[in-house]
Amino acid sequence: MAKVEQKEVYTLEEVFEMLGINSDSEKASARKDIKNGTFPFPTLYIRNRHLVPKKPIDDFLAGFKPQSYKPPWQQLKKGRPRKWIPSETTNLNFPVSKNLNNLFEEICDNINKSIPNPLTKGDFLRLAMEEFIERRPEFRNMEEEEE
């Protein structure tokens, strides 16, 4: 039989004892952190037991700051910043006749064929609203003119 090398691990109870986590509420909070993936040490769940590798715990006890560990599939990138700030936007949801929608999409498609960076339908709708407002400046401040 081949000799299998076993890594040294601590049980979760041993880790709690070493870190001074004694109360049941602190233990419950730590277990919740493990479940959420925010526990500062990597954990393994094997045969109904949580095991923690010795090296991160020993390094922490020696004075090194633990790096929060997440498996590669949980390491999310921030991605690009939001295009719209929620506090500064309004979502419009309104019905449009199919005929008007088809004509609008046809025009959008034809414009997109002639430009290098195509625009989305939402971009065209915002552009149409801006043009509508620009063509009617006399209606913007009607309350001030009436007074």
Steps between C-alpha positions, in 0.01 A plus 500: 500500500632845408588730785272804500642820639255672730506873553490629852167652593323635805140429582269797528474456877880514530506820295232656721703409809824644356330824393319542830150456362316361799139618503233320303397821321857559379522140380166532320620822336823330388306206359277745311815668361625161382167433329503845334864467396621797707701301757862625486646148470437230240282217626429149378175318571575129519284234660276745686799688645660831413879475475740792475856465361765560768722737299259799483413465870864465605598799284224707658605405852861591405383852412420490130171647383269236348391551145135429449481188291245430233512215253568613142136454396388742773757770422286751320644785303356845556438543128441829332330782689127552471382691198210650690494626857172374655431822693531704180292287264136417435383187324226550243271208429221576258313322221577582136306381197669224304493703181678797663753263665572323168558831321726624781705177501533514120642853520734400786628200300563715191688761703708229673606365158660835418690562826803309637373469860133394495263648756238313700129559472507669841772738378282591203199558727705734722630680190144541370390649835796743498417612145133541594597728790754698295242573227249645748694743722198731526314240707774446760435797729137586429422569868762778517369667179137502614575691820 
